[in-house]
């Protein structure tokens, strides 16, 4: 990822609603969510307000939309988000991997599936 693309991505994420939308879509998984469900999750935001924010994120390449019947489904663009993290971490450790270890550990823990406690 080049610097101008990273700046566009950070600019899109630097607004509270858009950051919350991206986090919601990351949690939703690759199947995404309908625009109406996203608006409801954002404290019932109006469709015009959500359209503005979703368009901004789509222009930055962080989310994509697809039509499913009469609904528009939005989903996170995981490769773009991964590229953004990689951009930040590219020159992280400068030969000292212990510097990056907490960030790498946080990422790997977030992706592990949760297991049910069968000893209860």
BALUM-600390 format. One line per 5 residues: their letters; for each residue x, y, z of C-alpha. Coordinates in pm, 1 decimal. Example, Ala and Ser with C-alpha at 12.3 -4.5 7.8 and 13.67 -1.06 7.14 Angstrom:
BEGIN
AS	1230.0 -450.0 780.0; 1367.0 -106.0 714.0
***
This chain:
BEGIN
XXXXX	0.0 0.0 0.0; 137.0 338.1 -91.2; 122.8 640.9 134.5; -157.3 819.1 -54.2; -384.2 511.9 -30.3
XXXXX	-301.5 480.1 341.8; -387.2 846.4 395.6; -721.3 804.7 216.5; -798.6 501.0 431.9; -705.9 679.3 754.3
XXXXX	-910.1 983.8 650.1; -1213.8 761.3 596.6; -1164.4 595.6 935.7; -1104.5 921.3 1123.1; -1476.8 981.1 1173.2
XXXXX	-1658.6 803.2 1458.9; -1952.4 661.0 1262.0; -1733.0 531.9 979.9; -1492.3 367.3 1224.0; -1785.5 201.3 1400.7
XXXXX	-1929.1 83.0 1067.0; -1600.1 -77.6 963.5; -1569.3 -253.6 1299.7; -1928.8 -375.0 1268.9; -1866.7 -507.1 917.7
XXXXX	-1545.9 -680.5 1025.3; -1745.9 -857.2 1296.8; -2022.4 -945.7 1048.5; -1780.2 -1146.3 837.4; -1756.3 -1181.2 460.9
XXXXX	-2134.2 -1208.8 415.8; -2174.7 -848.4 533.1; -2489.3 -668.4 643.5; -2777.3 -491.0 472.0; -2761.9 -112.6 479.1
XXXXX	-3072.8 -97.5 699.7; -2917.9 -321.9 963.2; -2605.6 -105.2 964.8; -2819.5 205.9 1016.5; -3004.7 40.0 1305.0
XXXXX	-2675.6 -60.8 1465.7; -2558.5 299.5 1437.5; -2833.2 418.3 1674.7; -3095.5 431.7 1400.8; -2901.5 665.5 1172.0
XXXXX	-3101.4 799.1 879.6; -3059.3 630.4 543.3; -2913.7 946.9 388.6; -2656.8 979.6 669.0; -2558.0 612.0 639.2
XXXXX	-2541.5 638.4 260.6; -2296.3 927.3 296.9; -2071.4 735.8 536.7; -2088.8 405.2 348.0; -2007.4 582.2 20.7
XXXXX	-1705.9 746.7 184.9; -1580.4 406.9 306.0; -1645.1 247.8 -30.8; -1454.4 523.6 -210.8; -1160.2 458.1 23.4
XXXXX	-1175.8 87.9 -69.4; -1246.8 -30.7 285.2; -1598.2 -164.3 221.0; -1779.6 -293.9 -85.0; -2144.1 -317.9 -171.6
XXXXX	-2350.0 -567.6 -366.4; -2714.5 -584.6 -452.9; -2917.0 -874.3 -316.2; -3271.2 -839.4 -443.7; -3395.1 -504.9 -315.9
XXXXX	-3125.0 -476.8 -48.8; -2773.4 -341.7 -69.6; -2532.3 -551.9 131.9; -2208.0 -398.9 257.8; -1903.4 -596.5 362.4
XXXXX	-1552.7 -518.2 480.6; -1270.1 -546.8 229.2; -1037.7 -757.4 441.1; -736.1 -733.7 205.9; -752.5 -352.3 220.3
XXXXX	-771.0 -357.8 600.5; -482.4 -605.2 614.5; -280.5 -383.1 382.4; -344.6 -87.8 611.6; -218.2 -279.0 914.8
XXXXX	81.7 -400.3 713.4; 153.8 -40.5 607.3; 164.9 64.8 973.1; 377.2 -228.9 1082.0; 610.3 -248.1 779.7
XXXXX	913.6 -89.0 941.9; 803.8 -159.9 1297.7; 1076.4 -352.7 1464.9; 1392.7 -230.5 1295.8; 1564.5 -556.1 1387.6
XXXXX	1393.4 -588.5 1726.3; 1098.0 -828.7 1690.9; 1000.9 -786.9 2055.9; 876.6 -437.1 1968.0; 612.2 -579.1 1731.2
XXXXX	524.7 -883.7 1940.2; 230.9 -723.0 2129.3; 68.7 -603.9 1804.8; 115.1 -940.5 1636.1; -20.4 -1121.6 1941.7
XXXXX	-327.2 -894.3 1949.7; -402.7 -972.2 1587.0; -361.9 -1345.6 1624.0; -578.9 -1358.2 1936.6; -857.6 -1161.6 1771.3
XXXXX	-888.3 -1417.0 1492.0; -892.8 -1735.1 1698.8; -1232.8 -1902.8 1720.3; -1396.3 -1898.4 2059.7; -1446.9 -2235.8 2223.0
XXXXX	-1724.6 -2326.7 2458.7; -1640.1 -2424.4 2812.6; -1750.0 -2787.5 2841.2; -1644.5 -2818.5 3205.4; -1929.5 -2611.0 3346.6
***
